[in-house]
Structures are given as structure tokens and as C-alpha cells.
């Protein structure tokens, strides 16, 4: 009979071996590895099977079919890797299996939350009283912030959403930029404000909301929710937060929300100060820690600078719940039971410190600039001003770019994907891994260039 300790040692050994060899692998699994996943299938067993055998099968078959997103050569979807300290903390937290919903359920989760909240607000330059809530990702972080905005704006208008619902409520004018991310629209739909029932403000050629095209703030009756963006998902561009915050202040009954899924971390880098000017004046901000902070999935963070706004939207009442005793996560997020995501965030913040986080942002941005420089010198069109960690590239035309992307993904040494920009297909290169250095960046540019040669038709030498 396998002991519990033997099982856990086997699992830990597989995890360590995977983490130690990820940089030796291609960024994409082979077709054979994907086909082999069928070995995980079959009828549900009638009888118990050996647990170590199950772990070994999962590690052997499943591990070979993973994407190399925790390595240095994955440049897709703004997916971060995982710092070893975050992985180690995750192992410990999973062993603890704490429910972070209430302090009485996990004193350690509650204490680490208080520390991490303070550290995050200090790191990002947010007000000391800013509420911080850990959720599954930026989509839920956006939805949480927007729900708090909706309820606060309607409360100021004399309407109690939580008790009376949205039927008959005063109308909220919602304004978003033309290049707002799809998850923001999804979040607006989720909280009942509608994906298409919005006023769209045109964006410039980098995807920045054009603040000069906002309407006269005094011309809008009723509450206003203005949504901005820190880090456009294709170009990395930042909306002009200072004039947006000024507009909200002049309007009066308004709330400024910022979707900063990855770009919010630029607040930690003093060299990006010009990009983030005015960003901390927002009423709420949403981000992911599993992107640029490189903790494990899933970890989103909602910041709300208006005291009590999150609790107003998410407080739950039940006879068996104890009275308030410190921060109660279940009363500040959509979920009740929840894992202690703050512990991984704490582990990375404590390990890197303020200067280490700044170096992480600077280093990945430097890599993006190096990739752009190399590709531009080889005749690629770099479509964006590379101000952050995003590089937007087109090779010749949309059709050739599509072939190039397919060849890169088939080649497998690196991974990056397609996007639509300026009425055509472009390739998006996101540098989000703490592992990626300048040598990796130059090597990635070489792979892209070689793949471009492979998809370029040879010249017609016959003259026909």
C-alpha cells in the first residue's frame, strides 16, 4: 500500500523535474504528445487504482502535452511564467488547503492578506485605504470593480441595487475606449450594464482613448462610468489618465475604472512614470498577478479606492457567520469560499522587493524593444510604439503574416499568436516571463526571421 508521504514525494519529484527541464523543451508540444493524451481516457474504473500510478501517468502523458508557457520562449497571450518561490508557496498553500473567506477560517491567510494589501498599495502608489480583493483573474477583477462602481453611483442617485435590482434604476452612462478589451465588455454584460449599451470614444493609432473627444461633462445627466485602459493588449499603450481623471472630477457623479490586466504593474517601474501619470487617481483598477507578477494561475486583483464600496456590493449575511474580525474576503468578492491567493503574491513581493519588481518590468520591456529592433532591421513592419512589453508585427501583408504565424507555431521553438489590427492580421509578441533575457529575445527574433524565409515564395527566375 502506497503511503501518503510516498505519493506526495512522487508528485513533488515530477513537479520539480518539469520545472527544471522546461527551458530545454520547445514552446509547443509535438503532435505525437498531443495524440498520446488518449492514454488518460477510458472507462471510469470500477475499483480503486494505485495513486502513485495515477500521478505517474498524469506526469508522463500530461506533462509532455503542455505548452511551454512557464519557460523563456513563450510570447503568447500575455501569459507570465511562474517564479520558483511562487511555485513553492503554491505547493505549501495547497497542502494547507486554507479557505481564505474569513479570518476565523485561516488566521495565516488573514494576516498575510493584511501585509500583502499594504505592500501592494505602497508598491503601486495607491492610497493607504484602498481595498484589495483577490479573485480568479482580471475578468472577475473588472466585474468586481464595475459592480462596486454601479452600486456606488446608483446609491448616490438614491437607488439601492442590492435590494431593489436594476429594474427601474436610474440610467448609468457607460463610456469605453474603442480598443477596450473584450473582457471589459464581458464584465459590463455580467453586471447588467450591457456589452453594447455603451458610448464608444474613438482611439488613436496606438489604441489610446482620445480624451479630447469626450463630451462636455456638464452635458450628461445622471451618473457616468468611464472605463480606461493601462496597457492596450496589442500595443501596450496607456490611455491619458490625467485628463480622464480631470473629466471625471468635473462631471461630479462619475467613476473612473482602469482595466490594467498587465499594464498596471508599470506603476512599479519608475522609468515608466510618464506612461502612468494620473493612473492612481482612478476609483478602481483591475489586474492579474498571474501575468506580469509571474505567480501561478489563477490570481486576479481588484483595487477600489472608495472605502466600503466592495463590501456594499458583496457582503453576505447568514446566521452562522461570525461577526466582523478584520478583513473578510467573502464580503468583498463575488465568491465565498476561496483559496489564499495572497500568499503566493506575498512570496514574490517579499523575495523580489521593490527594486526586483521594477527590474522585472524593465527587463521584459527591454526584451520587447530588442525583438522589435531586430525584426525591423530585417524588413518587418513594427506597427506599434514599443513602450511596454508588447510588439505588434506584420510581415509583408496579412496573408503572409498568417502563414508566418502558422510556421512559427509548427516549428515550436517559440510561440506567439495572431491578432487583428488596422483591418488586417498582425502577430503579437508578448514578453511576460521573468525568465526571458536579452539573449532569449535575440534568439526569438532569429527564429521569427528564419520562419519568415521559409514562408516567402522564392523569386520567379524564369520570367514567366
RAGI-V6312 format. One record per backbone hydrogen bond with DSSP energy under -1.0 kcal/mol. CO is the residue of the C=O (numbers start at 1). NH is the residue of the N-H. Records with the same first field share a line. If there is no record, write none. Layout:
# RAGI-V6312
CO: NH + NH
This chain:
# RAGI-V6312
3: 7
4: 8
5: 9
6: 10
7: 11
8: 12
9: 13
10: 14
11: 15
12: 16
13: 17
14: 18
15: 19
16: 20
17: 21
21: 24
22: 25
27: 68
30: 34
31: 35
32: 36
34: 37
35: 38
36: 39
37: 40
38: 41
50: 54
51: 55
52: 56
53: 57
54: 58
55: 59
56: 60
57: 61
58: 62
62: 65
63: 66
67: 69
68: 71
73: 415
75: 430
76: 79
83: 87
84: 88
85: 89
86: 90
87: 91
88: 92
89: 93
90: 94
91: 95
92: 96
93: 97
101: 330
102: 105 + 106
106: 110
107: 111
108: 112
109: 113
110: 114
111: 115
112: 116
113: 117
114: 118
115: 119
116: 120
117: 121
118: 122
119: 123
120: 124
121: 126
127: 130
131: 304
133: 302
135: 300
137: 141
138: 142
139: 143
140: 144
141: 145
142: 146
143: 147
144: 148
145: 149
146: 150
147: 151
148: 152
149: 153
150: 154
151: 155
152: 156
154: 159
155: 158
160: 164
161: 165
166: 169
173: 225
174: 199
175: 227
176: 201
177: 180
181: 184 + 185
182: 186
183: 187
184: 188
185: 189
186: 190
187: 191
188: 193 + 194
189: 192
196: 198
199: 176
201: 178
202: 210
204: 207
208: 204
209: 211
210: 213
211: 214
216: 219
223: 173
224: 255
225: 175
226: 257
228: 259
229: 239
232: 236
237: 231 + 232
239: 241
240: 244
241: 245
242: 246
243: 247
244: 248
245: 249
246: 250
247: 251
248: 252
251: 253
252: 254
253: 224
255: 226
256: 283 + 284
257: 228
258: 286
259: 230
260: 264
261: 288
262: 265
263: 266
264: 267
265: 268
266: 269
269: 272
270: 273
272: 276
276: 279
278: 281
279: 282
283: 305
284: 258
285: 303
286: 260
287: 301
289: 295
291: 294
294: 83
299: 289 + 290
300: 135
301: 287
302: 133
303: 285
304: 131
306: 309
308: 312
309: 313
310: 314
311: 315
318: 321
328: 331
329: 332
338: 100
339: 341
340: 343
341: 345
342: 346
343: 347
344: 348
345: 349
346: 350
347: 351
348: 352
349: 353
352: 356
353: 357
354: 358
355: 359
356: 360
357: 361
358: 362
359: 363
360: 364
361: 365
362: 366
363: 367
364: 368
365: 369
366: 370
367: 371
368: 372
369: 373
370: 374
371: 375
372: 376
373: 377
375: 380
376: 379
381: 394
385: 387
389: 431
391: 429
392: 383
393: 427
394: 381
395: 397
397: 401
398: 402
399: 403
400: 404
401: 405
402: 406
403: 407
404: 408
405: 409
406: 410
407: 411
408: 412
412: 27 + 28
415: 75
417: 428
419: 426
424: 421
426: 419
427: 393
429: 391
437: 441
438: 442
439: 443
440: 444
441: 445
442: 446
443: 447
444: 448
445: 449
446: 450
447: 451
448: 452
449: 453
450: 454
451: 455
459: 461
